[in-house]
Each structure stands twice: as structure tokens, then as C-alpha cells.
Amino acid sequence: MPENTTTVAGAAQTGTGDAAPPSAVGHVRETEVCGIRAFLAAPAATDATATDAAATDAAAPSEGREVSAGLAFRVGTVDETYATHGISHLVEHLALHRQGMTEAHYNGATTSTATVFHVSGTEEEVVAYLNGVCASLRDLPLDRLETEREILRTEASGRSDGPNHALPLWRYGAQGYGLASYTELGSWHLDADAVRDWARTRFTRGNAVLWFTSDTVPGTLDLALPDGEFLPTPAATSALPVTPACVHGGDGVVVADGVVRRSVAATVFADVLGRALYTDLRRTGGYSYTATAAYAPRDAEYATITAYADALPKKQDAVVGGFVDALARLRAGHVEQSELDSVRAKRLKAAESQTREPDALVVSRAMNALTGHESLPPAQWRTELEALTVEDVRDVARAWYATSLLQAPGRGADWAGFTEAPQFSAPESAVTGTRHRSIEDAEWTLVIGDDGVGCNGPGDRVTTVRYADCAAVVAYPDGGRLLTGLDGFRVAVEPTMFANVTQSRIALIDRSVPPAAVVRMPKRDPERIPKPDVPAAASTAATPAGAATAAGARPARRSRRRLAALVVTRILALFLAVFAGLLTLAELTTPDKDYVALVIAWVLAIGAVLLARRLMRPSRRAGGRTRGRAAKS
């Protein structure tokens, strides 16, 4: 099957293969419509010369004929900054506002690399939709801006995150492809001028492709758009100093991804990996319900292969072990020839079935062209697939592992060769400036300097965001500032949480960060402004850079309330545990055992122990790596 296969109704890139199957080129015709590169579904048996001639001839719409079409632009979240994240999505919403109610099925979608408008209906309905979208892009209904910004925030609040949601930010940081993990900050502050300029410079004829699942172009199309150049996808960034790498994730999920060159061999490896995980973790081990792998194009040259398995908490270690074992086996080239033959046969069969239903092929060819990826000629695609060997699959497995990022619950996976991704900035990156002790936990100190801000803790725990490398600064009227660096690390500057953070220190931050990175937020509800439990007894004066601080000389102080609660819960836990133990011993010698009382006693004892452990956890701090939408502002 072709990669970049986009469902016309959903415009979702499934990336199930890397080259168009033999039917794709033969049954897709390329032409130009209204100055836009266009792809049409060609008849199965058409003379090439006649086809080329027909491609340039517009045809009148056929009464009542059903057709699907799409207009895609090479602009998406990868082209935005964290501060403007969501601007392409906002343009998409505004462009669709005037469509109103219709019998046609239409929608829009914004992905990492594209913004897509698609429709299914009669030719008359399709023409009306595409003409309307282009008219709106030329003159966006900016009187709807505030309403659509709020709709975007509502949409985000109801969106569920997938198991691999956090991997992009760990791999790429708070920029480019990493923005897929982040909330759309642009929906809070982007004004009419910014949105209008984005539409004028990105939604152009030279930066678009058009597709039709018919072999003619309706003559009433009016896709007038501004002139503009094609915008290639930006180069990928990296926030991982070394790979293979691992990060800690939540319970119940083991997920890993890796980046490989787009190829027929890579698509086959994704299938083989999915089968290996399913066999080992579902059929043989019985540890997982879902164990699979998927291939998705990233840009013109590279694709991301993601592997996933679920697990009950008590089976997590076994799933991680099975995950690692399956990868090791494939890297060693231990793939049965019958397994490779089965995957190859499946792909050839899928290609043959798509010959009879070429609609997806038109979309695939168009989306490949949009990212600058050339679809393989039919003969070459089949030749590469049929010539594929176990050694080819092994080579892709090794390349994938070399770039892999594993997210696993519980303990790390350094024993399997995965290096833990940095949880803090490099110690040498620490900035100098005024030091402001944490009111809640004296082991942590906020530093506000001329070059950046930092949050320094025990040992080498340093989180630094330099102003020049700031992806976004969320600014609240109460003085709170949340700075996120391009590498994904962030520092929260909260005057309520650190000693003597005066207006002059906030003003230093405001005039030092890039103006384009500032996101002005509305007034916070008082309940959302962080507050320490109880002020520490130490002095609240800021100390100059280089001076000795109380934070480095004293042990951490817990608040009196927390300390009192900790003592009480420990005593209660001890009492309940002893009581439950004595009750258990007594019940063992009693003929009529009361299991209900035993269960209640042990539940209370365990609950008290868990509460005591919770109170012993470190208090909040201002620094660390942002983790997807958990880092919502």
C-alpha cells in the first residue's frame, strides 16, 4: 500500500507503505489547475497521449455524480513556533466558517506538515466547497477570530492524548516536530494581522496540491489564491544528546519510536516488528492485549516507526523485557523467511486491490508531492519489494534501534542499552544573577540573570532557559512567567513561590526575551496562582550572584502542617499495620473467620502507608522538562 495514504473523509496520514504500488502511477494523472499542481484519477486503460491532452481540458460537472476532492497546503505545526502554535489550525477554522450546512461531507485537518481541506459529494457541491475555501483564504472572516480561538481551546480540552504523545517533545524539543506534544499557545493571543499574514504567505498556489477522484476537472472551479513559493519541510531538530534513549512513562503503556529513511524495506520492517511484538507479547506471553507497530512519513526523506504494547501494572516489566528481546532478535537478523514472504504477499495483494479502488492512490500521490517525496515508478516498487531479503530487514532494524526512544513505566532500560534522556540541563549551562530561595523548599533556588533564568537544586540538578533560546514566555498579569526553552526545558518564575521576586526582576525578563516569544495571558483565577504551604523561617532577601545562600547551607525545611501531618500518618500507619497483623493472627486460630474485617483492616493500613509516602515526596519546583499537555499554561 502507498505511504501517506490519506483518507479523504479524515485526511489522516496512515503511512502504511513507502511507495505507490504499481497501479498508482498508471492510474493517477498529474496536471495543473488554476496554477495549482493537481492529481486526477485516470481511467485504467487510457492512451498516454490522450490522457495528457485530456488533463488540460476542463469538463463541465456531471449532474449528481459523486466525487471526492482535496486541497492541501504545505504548512502545518512544524512551521510554527511554540508561541504561535495553532495558527495554521486557526486559519483552517476561519476558512471553513462560511461553508454553512450542506449535503456534502467536508472538513479540514491540520497535521505536522500540511493543512488539508477535503470534501465528498456531487461535483457541484465539491466545486462550491473548494471555491468557497479559496475565497475565505483570500479574505478571512477575522470578525470571528476571538470565537474561533475559543473553539480551538475547547477542542483541545476534549482531545485525548495517544500513548506516544510525549515522545515528540523529548526527541525534538519545543520546536518543529516537537510541537505535536504541546498545547496551542497561539489560540490565546494571536491577532488579526498575524493570522492574515500567515494565510497570505503560506496558503498560496505554489505551496498547494489539489486532487480529484475523477478523471476530469470541473470547469467552474475558481481557486484563485496568492502567488507564492513551495515551502519545503524544515530540518528536524534534536533534544536528545544520545540515542537509543529512554524516558519514564505512565503505567500500562510501553511505546518506542525511531526515525529511518523512507523506503520499501522500512515499511516491511514496520510490519515485521508489529508481528514480532504481537507474537511475543500477545500470543506467546499473554502480557499484552494490543501489540503493534506503525509506519508514518515525517518529511520527504524520513519516516517514523512507532511500536506500542499495553500491559497491566504487574506485567509491565515482562512487557519491557519482551519489547527489548523482540528488537534484539530483529537486529540480529533472526527473521523467518516465511514471515518476510507473508508480509510481502500482503503488500502485493493490497496493491492489487487498490487497482480497483484508486481513490486513495490519488490522495497518496498528491501528499507525496506536497512533501517533496517522489513516488517510485511501478516497476521499481515491485522489483524492490520482491528482491527484499532478511538482511535488508535487519539493516532497517539496526538503523531504527540506533535512533530509538523508548517510553517505559517504572525503572529505566539502561540495562538494554537505552540511555535515560536528560531530566535537567547541563550543570555548566547554569546562569548567574540574583538568587531567590524557594519559600516552600529551601533546597531549590531561582536565579534571574542577564542571560537567562534557572532553577537550581541539590547536586547537579540545574534547569536553565536562556533568553536567546526561549521558545515561549507565558506572561500573567500577576507577575508569573513560564519560560520554555527550545530544548523543552522550562522554568516557572512565580513571585508567590520564591523570595523577593520583585517587579524589577520581572521587568528584566520581559525586556530580555524575544518579543515574538511572549504570550500574554488573561488574569488568572486566584485559586490557580500557586501558593506555598507555609513560608519558611529563613530570610526572604535575594542574594547577589556568587554569594553564599541559605539554600546551600541548610537542610530542606518542610512546612509545619506537612511535618505534623507526616508524623500523624506515620503513627496511624504503624498502629493500623500492627492491628491488622494481630487481627490476622487471631483469625487464623478462629473457626468462624471474618474475612470482611481482615480486608477492611488491611485496606486502612495500606491507605495510611500510601498517604505517608505521598507526604514524603518533594514539593513543587520551578524547573524541569515540559511533558506535553501536562505543561498547559
TORSE-374073 format. One record per residue (C-alpha): residue in three letters; y, z, x. Coordinates in steps of 0.2 Angstrom, whole numbers, plus 5000, padded with zeros to 4 digits. Layout:
<sites>
AlaYZX ...
</sites>
This chain:
<sites>
Met500050005000 Pro501849975006 Glu502850115013 Asn504550155005 Thr503650124988 Thr505050174976 Thr504550204958 Val505950114948 Ala505950244935 Gly506050384948 Ala506750304963 Ala505650414974 Gln505050364991 Thr503250394992 Gly502950325009 Thr501150295006 Gly500950155019 Asp501950075033 Ala501949885030 Ala501949775015 Pro500249715011 Pro499849535011 Ser500549504994 Ala502149574997 Val503049445007 Gly502149304997 His502749374980 Val504449434985 Arg505949314987 Glu507549354996 Thr509149284991 Glu511049334989 Val511849384973 Cys513749424971 Gly513749444990 Ile512349574990 Arg510649554998 Ala509449534984 Phe507549534981 Leu506649454967 Ala504849454961 Ala504249274965 Pro502849184955 Ala501149204963 Ala500949014966 Thr502648934969 Asp503048804982 Ala504148874996 Thr505448744995 Ala505648754976 Thr505648944977 Asp507148944990 Ala508048824978 Ala507748924963 Ala508349084972 Thr510149024972 Asp510148974954 Ala510649094941 Ala509749094925 Ala510349144908 Pro509549314901 Ser507949284891 Glu508149364874 Gly507149534873 Arg506249514890 Glu505849674898 Val506349694917 Ser506749824929 Ala508149824942 Gly508949924955 Leu510549934966 Ala510350044981 Phe511650084994 Arg511350145012 Val512150305011 Gly511450475007 Thr511450655013 Val511050615031 Asp512850535032 Glu513750695026 Thr514250855034 Tyr513751025028 Ala515551045022 Thr515450885012 His513650895007 Gly513450824990 Ile514750694990 Ser513550554988 His512750644974 Leu514450664966 Val514850484967 Glu513150444959 His513550564944 Leu515350494942 Ala514650314942 Leu513450344928 His514650444917 Arg515250284907 Gln513450224903 Gly513350324887 Met511750314876 Thr510750154877 Glu508950104873 Ala508750064892 His507950184903 Tyr509150214918 Asn509550344931 Gly510150374948 Ala509550464963 Thr510250524980 Thr509050544995 Ser509250575013 Thr509650395017 Ala510050305000 Thr510950314984 Val509950214971 Phe510450164953 His508950094943 Val508650034926 Ser507249964914 Gly507549874898 Thr507949704892 Glu508949584903 Glu510449604893 Glu510349794895 Val509949784913 Val511449674916 Ala512649784906 Tyr512049934916 Leu512249854933 Asn513949784928 Gly514449954922 Val513950044938 Cys514949924949 Ala516449944938 Ser516350134939 Leu516150124958 Arg517750014959 Asp518650144948 Leu517850314947 Pro518150424932 Leu518950554943 Asp519650644927 Arg517850704926 Leu517750774944 Glu517850954940 Thr516550944926 Glu515350844937 Arg515550964952 Glu514951104940 Ile513550994933 Leu512950974951 Arg512951164954 Thr512051184938 Glu510751054943 Ala510551144960 Ser510251314952 Gly508751254942 Arg507951154956 Ser506351224963 Asp506151204982 Gly504551124989 Pro503451215001 Asn504151115016 His505951145010 Ala506451245025 Leu505751135039 Pro507151005040 Leu508451145044 Trp507351215058 Arg506951045065 Tyr508750965064 Gly509951105061 Ala511451105048 Gln511750915050 Gly511050745047 Tyr509250755041 Gly509350945041 Leu510550945026 Ala509050925014 Ser508751105016 Tyr510551165012 Thr511551194996 Glu512851064991 Leu514451144998 Gly515450994993 Ser515151024975 Trp516351174977 His517951094984 Leu517950904986 Asp519550824979 Ala519850664971 Asp520450574987 Ala518950624997 Val517750564983 Arg518750404980 Asp518750364999 Trp516950395001 Ala516550274987 Arg517750144994 Thr516950145011 Arg515150175008 Phe514750094991 Thr515049914997 Arg514249744996 Gly513749745014 Asn512949915013 Ala511849874997 Val510249794992 Leu509849734974 Trp508149704967 Phe507449624951 Thr505649624945 Ser505849454938 Asp505949284947 Thr507749234940 Val509449314942 Pro510349334926 Gly511949234926 Thr513049364918 Leu512949484932 Asp514649544939 Leu514349654954 Ala516049654961 Leu516149784975 Pro517249804990 Asp516849725006 Gly516049825020 Glu514849835034 Phe513049885034 Leu512950065040 Pro511350105050 Thr510550275048 Pro511250395061 Ala510250455075 Ala509150615072 Thr509750775079 Ser508650915086 Ala508751105084 Leu507051135092 Pro507151165111 Val505251135112 Thr503851065101 Pro502551105095 Ala503451245087 Cys503151365073 Val504151475060 His503651615049 Gly503551565030 Gly503151655014 Asp501351705008 Gly500251575001 Val500851415010 Val500351335026 Val501351175030 Ala501751075045 Asp502650915049 Gly502850795063 Val503850635067 Val502950475073 Arg503350295074 Arg503150195058 Ser501550095060 Val499950045051 Ala499050165062 Ala500150315057 Thr499850285038 Val498050285041 Phe498150445051 Ala499050525037 Asp497550485025 Val496350545038 Leu497250705041 Gly497350735022 Arg495450705020 Ala495050825035 Leu496050965028 Tyr495350945011 Thr493550935018 Asp493851085029 Leu494851195018 Arg494351155000 Arg492551085000 Thr491851175015 Gly492851335017 Gly493451365000 Tyr495051435006 Ser496251314998 Tyr496451234981 Thr497651104987 Ala497551025005 Thr498350865008 Ala499450755019 Ala500850635015 Tyr501750495025 Ala503650465022 Pro504850345031 Arg506350435039 Asp507350285045 Ala507050115052 Glu505850165066 Tyr505150335062 Ala504150425048 Thr503750605044 Ile501950655041 Thr501850825031 Ala500250925030 Tyr500051065017 Ala498751185011 Asp498951334999 Ala498051505001 Leu497851674994 Pro498651805005 Lys496951875010 Lys496351695016 Gln497951645025 Asp497351675042 Ala495751575039 Val496851435032 Val497951435048 Gly496451435058 Gly495651285048 Phe497351195049 Val497351205068 Asp495551165070 Ala495751005060 Leu497150955070 Ala496250985087 Arg494750885081 Leu495850735077 Arg496750745093 Ala495150745102 Gly494650585093 His493250665083 Val493450545068 Glu491850475060 Gln491950285059 Ser491350295041 Glu492950395037 Leu494050265045 Asp493150125036 Ser493350215020 Val495250235022 Arg495450055027 Ala494449995012 Lys495550105001 Arg497150025008 Leu496449845006 Lys495949874988 Ala497649944984 Ala498449794992 Glu497449684981 Ser497849774965 Gln499749764969 Thr499549574970 Arg499349584951 Glu500749704948 Pro502049654961 Asp503549764954 Ala503349904967 Leu503249774981 Val504949714976 Val505649884977 Ser504749924994 Arg505349765002 Ala507149804996 Met507149985003 Asn506349925019 Ala507849805021 Leu509049945017 Thr508550055031 Gly508349905043 His506449905044 Glu505649735044 Ser504149725033 Leu502649655043 Pro502049475039 Pro500449475028 Ala499349415042 Gln499949535054 Trp499749685042 Arg497949635038 Thr497549605056 Glu498249775062 Leu497349865048 Glu495649785051 Ala495749805070 Leu496149985069 Thr495050105079 Val494650285080 Glu495650285097 Asp497150225088 Val497050365075 Arg496850485090 Asp498350425098 Val499450455082 Ala498650625080 Arg499250675098 Ala500950605095 Trp501150695079 Tyr500550855086 Ala501750845101 Thr503250845088 Ser502450955075 Leu503251105067 Leu502151225058 Gln502651355045 Ala501351485043 Pro501351665035 Gly501051815044 Arg500851815063 Gly501351665074 Ala500251525080 Asp500651545099 Trp498851555102 Ala498651375096 Gly500051305107 Phe501451325094 Thr503051405102 Glu504051515090 Ala505651425085 Pro507251515091 Gln507751665080 Phe509351695089 Ser510551595100 Ala510351595119 Pro511051755127 Glu512151655138 Ser512951575123 Ala513751745118 Val515651735116 Thr516951865122 Gly518351935111 Thr518652095101 Arg517152195096 His516952265079 Arg515452385076 Ser514452365060 Ile514852505048 Glu513152515042 Asp512052495058 Ala512952535074 Glu511652435084 Trp512552275078 Thr514252215084 Leu515352075078 Val516351985091 Ile517851875086 Gly518451775101 Asp519551625105 Asp518051505107 Gly516951575093 Val516151715084 Gly514551805087 Cys513451945081 Asn512552045095 Gly511152165093 Pro509952265103 Gly509252175119 Asp509551985119 Arg509751975100 Val511351865100 Thr511951745087 Thr513351635091 Val514351505082 Arg515751415092 Tyr517151345083 Ala517051175090 Asp515151165084 Cys515451235067 Ala514651135053 Ala515451235039 Val516551385036 Val516451465019 Ala518051555016 Tyr518351685002 Pro520051744996 Asp519551925000 Gly519451885019 Gly517551855020 Arg517051705031 Leu515251625033 Leu515151515049 Thr513651395051 Gly513451305067 Leu512751135069 Asp511151215076 Gly510851305060 Phe511351475066 Arg512651575056 Val513751725057 Ala514551815042 Val516251895045 Glu516452025032 Pro517952145033 Thr516952265022 Met515452275034 Phe516252285051 Ala517552395058 Asn519452345059 Val519252165055 Thr521052135051 Gln521951985044 Ser522551935061 Arg520751915067 Ile520351815051 Ala521851705054 Leu521151675072 Ile519551605064 Asp520551495051 Arg521651415064 Ser520251385077 Val518851305066 Pro518951115062 Pro519951095046 Ala518650975039 Ala517351115040 Val518251235029 Val517651265012 Arg518751365001 Met517851464988 Pro518451544972 Lys518751734971 Arg517051824972 Asp516551944959 Pro516752124966 Glu514952154965 Arg514552004976 Ile515652074990 Pro514452155002 Lys514752345005 Pro513952465017 Asp512952615010 Val514052745019 Pro515252725033 Ala514652785050 Ala515452935058 Ala516052835073 Ser517752775076 Thr518252615067 Ala519452545080 Ala519052375088 Thr518752375107 Pro519352245119 Ala518152125127 Gly517152195141 Ala517452375136 Ala516052505133 Thr515652515115 Ala514852645104 Ala513552525099 Gly512852515116 Ala512852705119 Arg512252775103 Pro510652755094 Ala510752675077 Arg511352795063 Arg510652775045 Ser511652825031 Arg511453005024 Arg510752945007 Arg509552825016 Leu508952965028 Ala508753085013 Ala507852955003 Leu506652915018 Val506253105020 Val505853125002 Thr504752975000 Arg503853015016 Ile503453195009 Leu503053114992 Ala501852985000 Leu500953115010 Phe500753234995 Leu500153094984 Ala498953024998 Val498153205000 Phe498053224981 Ala497153054979 Gly495953094993 Leu495553264986 Leu495353194969 Thr494153054976 Leu493053184984 Ala493053294969 Glu492553144958 Leu491053094970 Thr490253264965 Thr490653254946 Pro489353174935 Asp490653104922 Lys491853014934 Asp493652974928 Tyr494052814937 Val495652794927 Ala496352954935 Leu495752894953 Val496652724951 Ile498252804945 Ala498252924959 Trp497952794972 Val499252674965 Leu500552814965 Ala500152854983 Ile500152674989 Gly501852644980 Ala502652794989 Val502052725006 Leu502752555002 Leu504352624997 Ala504452725013 Arg504152575023 Arg505452475014 Leu506752615018 Met506252605036 Arg506752415038 Pro508352375047 Ser509852355037 Arg510852195034 Arg511652105049 Ala512851965051 Gly511851845062 Gly510351735061 Arg509651565057 Thr510051495039 Arg508551465029 Gly508851335016 Arg509551384999 Ala509251565003 Ala510851535013 Lys511851494997 Ser513651534998 
</sites>
